[in-house]
Structure formats: structure tokens, C-alpha cells
Amino acid sequence: MRRLTKAAVPQVLLDNHDSWLAAWLDDKKSVLKRCKYRHPDIKKALKAETSNKCIYCESVLGVTAPGQTEHIVPSSKDEQLHFTWENLTRACAECNRRKNDYFQIGNEFINPYVDDVDLEIVHFGPQLLWRDGSPRAEASIRMLGLHGDRHELMVRKCDFLVGLQTHYDRMLREVDPLREVLRIKLMELADPSKEYSGMVRSFLASKGVL
């Protein structure tokens, strides 16, 4: 989980927000009216601002981690936010399923667009844990299974870590200029746009690279 910045509202949503909301509220059984947020321009903007990653587990969305539009505040809790740009993002199917319609005032999920994620969570290898005194982070991590409850996710992240360690070990064996090239490549993996960048950043910090 990493801090995110919300992009500009897509023009199609600016132009149609009110009419889409009114039409859906008038006919909630219509899947077509409910899912107007699947417009290609909106999906493209969401993919760009999230680097096509799940905002919670940081898996790149695709075959192994199918992506879905995520309502930060579930529509079942606040219908008026159903098409609100600040409430729309991307999550993997498993994180979306686990979160479901959870929302408690004062104990909401960590919101990477608003919260300082680094003050709320800490990485221990492939696991995420909450910092002391952060019940919101604890609720988020436990419900999403990011503390180790999801076998496939943990295996993917462990495999990623093995590759990272191999790269780091090779860097230590080499001399400049190759050593510097390998260091730069490691630093690139910690960029927020990269998969599991929070875990990578924690790994590199533990090695004194960051």
C-alpha cells in the first residue's frame, strides 16, 4: 500500500455525473445504469492514477489479479457517492471481495489518497502490519488478509523478494560502473508505480540502500 494522488476528473464524468446518478437512483435494478463508471475514459484514468495496481495489496491488475472498480465508501453506505470521482479507484477482485461493503465511521479503511500510509502500516517481508495505535490500519490489514492470510498473494510476494535479494547480492559482488547500474535498477523497483513497491522500499531501507 502506497500513497496515491487523485488525477483530474475525466470530462465524461464531469458532463454526466448528475444525470447518471439520477437515472441509477430512479432504477437501481438496471446494471447498465449502475455501471456507467465503467466508461472507457474513466477506466483509463483510474488505471493511470493507480499505475494499474490494486490500491490495497499493490498487485498489478491482470490475469493473476483481475481488476475491478472500487468504491472507497461503498454505495450501500452512501448512494450519493456512487459516481463521485474521489470515491472511485481500482482494486483486485480479492481485495474488493474481502472489503465488500465494510464501512464504519471513525474506523474506515486506510485511504491511500488521503492518509499518510507510511505512518499507519509497516512492511515485514511480504506481510503488512499496523503500527501501534492505528485501529484503522489493523482493520484494513486484517480484513484484506495482508498480514499473511492470503496464500497466493504471499507466495507471489515471497518469489518477488527472492528475486530482489538475488539482484541485491549481485550488486554487492560487482564493481562500478555495473554496480551503480544495478543499484539504480533496484531504486527503480521502489518507485510507487511498480508492483509491491512498498515492500521493495522496506527491503532496500533495511539494506541501507535508501
C-alpha positions in Angstrom: 0.0 0.0 0.0 1.4 3.4 -1.0 0.3 7.0 -1.0 -1.7 8.0 -4.1 -2.6 11.3 -5.8 -6.0 11.7 -7.4 -6.0 12.7 -11.0 -8.2 15.2 -12.7 -11.9 14.2 -13.2 -12.4 12.7 -16.6 -14.6 15.0 -18.8 -17.2 12.4 -19.4 -17.8 12.1 -15.7 -18.0 15.9 -15.3 -20.5 16.1 -18.0 -22.7 13.2 -16.9 -22.3 12.7 -13.1 -25.7 14.2 -12.1 -27.7 12.6 -14.9 -26.1 9.2 -14.3 -26.8 9.4 -10.6 -30.4 10.4 -11.0 -31.0 7.7 -13.6 -29.5 5.0 -11.4 -31.3 6.1 -8.2 -34.5 6.0 -10.2 -33.9 2.4 -11.4 -31.5 0.6 -9.2 -32.2 -2.8 -10.8 -30.6 -1.6 -14.0 -27.0 -2.9 -14.3 -26.4 -0.6 -17.3 -27.3 2.5 -15.3 -25.4 1.3 -12.2 -22.2 0.6 -14.0 -21.8 3.8 -16.0 -18.5 4.3 -14.2 -17.1 1.5 -16.4 -16.9 4.1 -19.3 -13.5 3.6 -21.1 -12.3 7.1 -20.3 -13.0 6.6 -16.6 -11.3 3.2 -16.6 -8.3 4.6 -18.4 -7.9 7.5 -15.9 -8.2 5.1 -12.9 -5.6 2.8 -14.4 -3.3 5.7 -15.0 -3.5 7.1 -11.5 -3.1 3.7 -9.8 -0.4 2.5 -12.2 -2.9 -0.3 -12.9 -2.3 -1.7 -9.4 -4.7 -2.7 -6.6 -4.6 0.3 -4.2 -4.5 -2.1 -1.2 -2.2 -5.1 -2.0 -0.3 -3.4 -4.8 -0.7 -6.4 -7.2 -0.5 -5.4 -10.8 -4.0 -5.9 -12.2 -4.3 -8.5 -15.0 -4.7 -12.3 -15.3 -3.4 -13.3 -11.9 -5.1 -10.3 -10.1 -8.2 -9.3 -12.1 -9.1 -5.6 -11.5 -12.4 -4.1 -10.5 -13.6 -0.5 -9.9 -13.6 0.1 -6.2 -15.9 2.4 -4.3 -13.9 3.6 -1.3 -17.1 4.4 0.5 -19.5 1.5 -0.6 -22.6 2.6 -2.4 -24.7 0.7 0.1 -23.5 3.2 2.7 -23.8 6.4 0.7 -25.6 6.2 -2.7 -24.7 9.8 -3.4 -21.1 8.9 -3.8 -21.7 6.1 -6.4 -20.3 8.2 -9.3 -18.2 10.6 -7.3 -14.7 10.7 -8.8 -12.9 10.9 -5.4 -14.7 7.7 -4.4 -13.7 5.7 -7.4 -10.5 3.7 -7.7 -9.1 0.3 -8.6 -8.7 -2.9 -6.6 -8.0 -6.5 -7.3 -11.0 -8.8 -7.2 -9.9 -10.5 -3.9 -9.3 -7.2 -2.0 -12.7 -5.9 -3.3 -14.4 -9.2 -2.3 -12.9 -9.1 1.2 -13.7 -5.4 1.8 -17.2 -5.9 0.4 -19.5 -3.2 1.9 -17.5 -2.6 5.1 -17.5 1.0 6.3 -17.6 2.3 9.8 -17.4 6.0 10.7 -14.2 6.5 12.7 -12.8 3.1 11.8 -12.7 3.4 8.0 -10.3 1.5 5.8 -7.0 3.3 5.2 -7.4 5.6 2.2 -4.2 5.9 0.2 -5.4 9.1 -1.4 -5.9 10.8 2.0 -3.9 9.0 4.7 -0.2 9.0 5.2 0.2 5.3 4.6 3.8 5.1 6.0 2.5 6.4 9.4 -0.2 3.7 9.5 1.4 0.5 8.3 4.8 -1.3 8.3 6.2 -4.0 6.0 7.7 -7.2 7.3 8.8 -9.1 4.2 5.7 -9.9 2.3 3.4 -9.1 5.2 1.8 -5.8 6.2 1.3 -5.0 9.8 -0.3 -2.0 11.5 1.7 0.5 13.6 0.8 0.8 17.3 -2.3 2.8 17.9 -3.7 2.5 14.4 -7.0 0.6 14.6 -8.0 1.7 11.1 -4.8 0.1 9.7 -5.4 -3.0 11.7 -9.0 -3.3 10.4 -7.8 -2.8 6.8 -5.0 -5.3 7.0 -6.9 -8.0 8.8 -10.0 -7.8 6.6 -7.9 -7.8 3.4 -5.6 -10.6 4.7 -2.5 -8.6 4.0 -0.9 -9.8 7.2 -0.3 -13.3 5.7 -3.8 -14.7 5.4 -3.7 -15.0 1.6 -1.6 -17.9 0.4 -1.3 -17.0 -3.3 -0.5 -13.3 -2.6 2.2 -14.3 0.0 3.8 -16.8 -2.5 3.9 -14.1 -5.2 5.4 -11.6 -2.9 7.9 -14.1 -1.5 9.0 -15.0 -5.0 9.4 -11.3 -5.7 11.6 -10.9 -2.6 13.8 -13.8 -3.6 14.4 -12.1 -7.0 15.1 -8.8 -5.2 17.6 -10.4 -2.8 19.3 -12.1 -5.8 19.6 -8.7 -7.5 20.9 -7.1 -4.3 23.5 -9.8 -3.8 24.8 -9.5 -7.3 25.1 -5.7 -6.9 27.4 -6.3 -3.9 29.6 -8.6 -5.9 30.1 -6.2 -8.8 32.2 -3.1 -9.1 31.4 0.2 -10.8 30.0 1.0 -13.2 27.9 -2.2 -13.3 27.4 -2.0 -9.5 25.9 1.5 -9.9 23.7 0.4 -12.8 22.3 -2.5 -10.6 21.7 0.0 -7.7 19.8 2.3 -10.0 17.7 -0.7 -11.2 16.9 -1.6 -7.6 15.9 2.0 -6.8 13.5 2.0 -9.8 11.7 -1.0 -8.3 10.9 1.2 -5.3 9.0 3.7 -7.4 5.4 3.9 -6.3 4.3 2.9 -9.8 5.9 -0.5 -9.5 4.4 -3.7 -8.2 4.8 -4.3 -4.4 6.9 -1.0 -4.2 6.0 -0.6 -0.5 7.7 -4.0 0.2 10.6 -3.1 -2.0 11.1 0.2 -0.3 11.1 -1.5 3.1 13.6 -4.1 1.9 16.0 -1.5 0.5 15.8 0.6 3.6 16.7 -2.4 5.7 19.8 -2.8 3.5 20.8 0.8 3.8 20.2 1.4 0.1 17.5 4.1 0.7 
